[in-house]
Amino acid sequence: FQVLGRQHRLAGWLGCDGDKWCEFTLMVAMRATPIGYVHVFVAGVAAARVFMLVATRDAETGERVGPGTRRVVLAEQRAPLLLRYGCCAGYLAYGLMVLFATELIETHYYFFHNGGMLPVMVLVLIGAAIGKDPITVWVFRSRPMLTLGRISYLQYLMQHVLQGWIKRTFGWEDNHTAKVLFLPALLLFSYCCQRWVEKPYTEYQRWRQERGVKGCDDRAIARVEAVTAKLPSQRRGQ
């Protein structure tokens, strides 16, 4: 992706160099669609497997997790030291990169944006999952961080929505007050969405599932499944 994305090289190879729409489409395809993140997905699956192998054990046998395992327990002391303190190691590596490799990051943006940070991220994820790292114990488990964790996805979803509204209503480029207040406003807006929209709807869905209540979405899905199930038999009849 670094080779293809830098200086719109892929657009040039496809013969649309200079076409802003083509360059933008290819940039979005590489940076914001599954095309540019298949390897990241695979790395996530592999990281979960590594965590299961090194930091959990079969609850009944005490051996490594295997196909016959029915229940697992955390065995953090058996994990390698680097992974037990993965948050410290990962954030240390990230800090060193920011301090001493800023130019490298800027010139290899696509590389770092599309997976180049995976080693750091995997260390942080596994270190946090094991739960013995000091950053996990004293920072990630604090109430403010737990709250930020609950609203993190809504922050991601709502950042452009809120910024777009601020731009249209108050302006952005010359409005320094709006830029300063954007982050706290985003946190407050995301919290409100999570507290009064996402949480009640999630609780309603859980209640409906426990009571066996069928909604219009369940009936629509069942209808689609019934129609698609008939297609093979109709084709065989033809």
C-alpha positions in Angstrom: 0.0 0.0 0.0 2.9 2.3 0.6 4.1 1.7 -3.0 0.7 1.9 -4.5 -0.6 4.9 -2.5 2.4 7.2 -2.3 2.2 10.1 -4.9 -0.9 8.4 -6.4 1.3 5.8 -8.0 -1.6 3.3 -8.6 -3.7 6.0 -10.3 -0.7 6.6 -12.6 -0.5 2.9 -13.5 -4.2 2.8 -14.2 -3.9 5.8 -16.5 -6.0 8.2 -14.4 -3.2 10.3 -12.9 -4.4 13.8 -12.4 -8.1 12.8 -12.3 -9.1 13.9 -8.8 -12.1 11.6 -8.7 -10.0 8.6 -9.6 -7.2 9.5 -7.2 -9.7 10.1 -4.4 -11.6 6.8 -5.1 -8.4 4.8 -5.0 -7.2 6.5 -1.9 -10.5 5.7 -0.1 -10.4 2.1 -1.3 -7.0 1.6 0.2 -7.4 3.6 3.4 -11.1 3.0 4.4 -12.4 -0.2 2.9 -11.8 -4.0 3.6 -9.4 -4.0 0.6 -6.8 -2.3 2.6 -7.4 -4.2 5.8 -7.6 -7.9 5.0 -4.2 -8.5 6.5 -5.2 -6.5 9.6 -8.2 -8.8 10.1 -6.0 -11.9 9.7 -3.5 -10.4 12.2 -6.3 -9.9 14.7 -7.4 -13.5 14.4 -3.8 -14.6 14.8 -3.3 -12.4 17.9 -6.4 -13.9 19.5 -5.0 -17.3 18.8 -1.7 -16.4 20.4 -3.4 -15.1 23.5 -5.4 -18.3 23.8 -2.2 -20.4 23.5 0.1 -18.5 25.8 -2.2 -17.0 28.4 -5.0 -19.5 28.9 -5.3 -23.1 29.9 -7.9 -25.8 29.9 -9.8 -25.5 33.1 -10.2 -29.2 33.5 -6.8 -30.5 32.5 -4.5 -27.5 33.1 -3.0 -28.1 29.6 -3.0 -25.9 26.6 -6.3 -25.1 25.0 -7.2 -27.6 22.3 -10.1 -28.8 20.2 -11.6 -30.7 23.1 -11.5 -27.8 25.6 -14.8 -27.0 27.1 -13.8 -24.2 29.5 -10.7 -22.1 29.8 -9.1 -20.1 32.6 -6.6 -17.3 32.5 -3.0 -18.4 33.2 -1.2 -15.1 33.0 1.9 -16.3 34.8 2.7 -18.7 31.9 2.6 -15.9 29.3 6.0 -14.5 28.2 7.2 -11.5 30.1 7.0 -9.3 27.0 3.3 -10.1 26.6 2.5 -9.8 30.3 3.8 -6.2 30.1 2.6 -5.7 26.6 1.0 -2.3 27.3 4.2 -0.8 28.7 6.3 -2.3 25.9 3.8 -1.2 23.2 3.4 2.4 24.4 7.1 2.7 24.9 7.7 1.6 21.4 5.1 4.0 20.2 6.6 6.9 22.2 10.0 6.2 20.7 8.6 6.2 17.2 6.9 9.5 17.8 10.0 11.1 19.3 12.6 9.7 16.9 10.9 8.5 13.7 8.4 11.2 12.9 9.9 11.8 9.5 9.8 8.1 8.7 6.1 7.9 9.7 5.3 11.0 7.5 7.1 9.6 4.4 5.6 6.1 4.9 2.1 7.1 5.8 0.3 4.3 4.0 2.6 1.7 5.5 1.8 2.8 9.1 -1.9 3.6 8.4 -2.6 0.2 6.8 -1.0 -2.2 9.3 2.5 -0.9 10.0 1.5 -0.3 13.7 0.3 -3.9 14.1 3.3 -5.0 16.3 2.6 -2.2 18.7 -1.1 -2.7 18.7 -0.8 -6.5 19.3 1.5 -5.9 22.3 -1.0 -3.5 23.8 -4.0 -5.7 23.1 -2.5 -8.9 24.5 -1.0 -7.0 27.5 -4.4 -5.5 28.3 -6.2 -8.9 27.8 -3.8 -10.7 30.2 -4.5 -7.9 32.8 -1.3 -7.8 34.8 0.3 -4.8 33.1 0.5 -1.8 35.3 -1.1 0.4 32.7 -4.0 -2.0 32.5 -4.4 -2.2 36.3 -4.0 1.5 37.1 -5.2 3.2 34.0 -7.4 1.1 31.7 -9.6 -0.1 34.7 -10.2 3.4 36.0 -13.8 4.7 35.7 -12.9 7.5 33.2 -11.2 5.0 30.9 -14.0 2.5 31.1 -16.4 5.3 30.2 -14.2 6.3 27.3 -14.1 2.7 26.2 -17.9 2.5 26.2 -18.3 5.6 24.0 -15.2 5.0 21.8 -17.1 3.5 18.9 -19.7 6.3 19.0 -16.9 8.9 18.9 -15.6 7.2 15.8 -19.1 7.3 14.2 -20.1 10.8 15.2 -16.8 12.7 14.7 -17.6 13.8 11.2 -21.3 14.2 11.8 -20.6 16.7 14.7 -17.8 18.4 12.8 -19.9 18.8 9.7 -22.7 20.4 11.8 -20.3 22.8 13.5 -18.8 23.8 10.1 -22.2 24.6 8.6 -23.5 26.4 11.7 -20.5 28.2 13.2 -17.7 27.9 10.6 -14.5 26.1 11.1 -11.4 27.4 9.4 -11.2 30.7 11.3 -13.2 29.6 14.3 -10.6 28.7 16.9 -13.2 28.4 19.7 -15.0 25.7 17.8 -11.7 23.8 17.3 -10.9 24.0 21.0 -14.4 22.9 22.1 -14.7 20.2 19.4 -13.1 17.4 21.5 -15.1 18.0 24.7 -18.3 18.5 22.7 -17.6 15.2 20.8 -17.1 13.3 24.1 -20.3 14.8 25.6 -22.3 14.1 22.4 -21.0 10.5 22.2 -21.8 9.9 25.9 -25.4 11.1 25.3 -25.8 8.9 22.3 -24.5 5.9 24.2 -26.5 6.6 27.4 -29.9 7.5 25.9 -29.9 5.7 22.5 -27.5 2.8 22.3 -27.9 1.5 25.9 -31.7 1.5 26.0 -31.9 -0.1 22.6 -29.4 -2.8 23.6 -31.3 -3.5 26.8 -34.6 -3.7 24.7 -33.0 -6.1 22.3 -31.8 -8.3 25.2 -35.2 -8.2 26.9 -36.9 -9.1 23.6 -34.5 -12.0 23.1 -35.1 -13.3 26.6 -38.9 -13.1 26.2 -38.9 -14.5 22.7 -40.6 -11.5 21.3 -40.4 -11.3 17.5 -40.1 -7.8 16.0 -40.5 -6.6 12.4 -36.8 -7.0 11.8 -37.0 -10.7 12.8 -39.9 -11.2 10.5 -38.2 -9.5 7.6 -35.1 -11.6 8.1 -37.2 -14.8 8.2 -39.0 -13.7 5.1 -35.7 -13.1 3.2 -34.3 -16.5 4.4 -37.5 -18.2 3.2 -37.3 -16.6 -0.2 -33.6 -17.4 -0.6 -34.1 -21.0 0.5 -36.6 -21.5 -2.3 -34.3 -20.3 -5.0 -32.1 -23.4 -5.4 -35.2 -25.7 -5.7 -36.7 -23.3 -8.3 -33.5 -23.4 -10.3 -33.4 -27.2 -10.2 -37.1 -27.3 -11.4 -36.2 -25.1 -14.3 
